[in-house]
Amino acid sequence: MGKWIIVEASRNNKKTNTLDGVFFFFEQKIITTNFQGAENQAEYQLTNQDLKLTKGMDYTFHLHKSQDQLLIMTTKIQNTAFEFKLKKE
């Protein structure tokens, strides 16, 4: 729960700065994010380590927790691998 900010992102295993300023805000069963550019909301379901966005966005992220308290989310978008490292604000 709460607001998580991207501190590092990669596309196809190469660091990218195009996602600077991106956030994910989790509350109840609604997520608010600007990772597609404009701010959008979607419902989400969390099953094991998979975060599935529905009703607004159709993405599934696999979640990992790092030893330095970062949340790591991985996904594929149009056959491109993405990794987001997020820190709770």
N, C-alpha and C positions, 0 to 999 in steps of 0.2 A: 504494500500500500504506500501511497505517497508519490512524490515527484522524483523521477530519476533522470539525470542529465548525461548525455553521451560525452565521455571524456576521451574516447578513441574509437575510431571506426575503420573497417577495412572492407574493400571490395575485391573479390578474387584474391585474397591474401595479400593485398597491397594497401597500405594506409591511405586514407582519403580524408581531406579536410572539407569535403562538400557537405558533410553532415554535422558540422560545428553548429552548436546552438539547438540541436534537436533534443527533445525531451519526451518522456513517457510518464503520464500521470495516471496512476491506478487508484480507483475508488470503487468500493462495492463490486459491481460487475461491469463497470464502464471504464474504458481507457480513453484518455485524451492525448493526442500526439501530433507533432508537426513533422514527422519523418518523411512525409510525401510533399512537403512544402507548406501548404496551408494547414491550419489546425483542424483536425477531424476527430470525431468520436466514434467509438464502436463498442459493442458488447464483447466481453471476452470470457473464455472458459479456460481454467487451468486444470490440466489432467497430467499427473505425474510431473514431468519436467517440460511439458509442451503447453505453450500459451497460444490458444487459437482465437483469433479475432473474427467476429461475425457481425452481421447487421451493421454494415457501414464500411468495413474493410474485410478482405478475405486473405489473411496471412496467418501462417503458423510459425512461431518462434520456438526454438529449443533453448531452454534456460540452463545456465551453469552458474555456480557461485564460486568466485575465486577466493584465494586465501587472504587477499588484501581487501575483502569486503566489497568487491565490485560485482555487479550483476552482469553476466555475459549472455547476450542473446544472439543466436545464429539463425539464419534463414536463407532461402533462395528466392530471388525475385527475378522473373524472366530468365531463368537458368544462370543467374549470377549469384555467387555466394557472398553473403554479407555477414559481418561480425560486428556487434555493437558492444562496447564496454561502457557500462553505466555506473554512476555513483549517485547515491541518494543525496538529495539536496537538503 
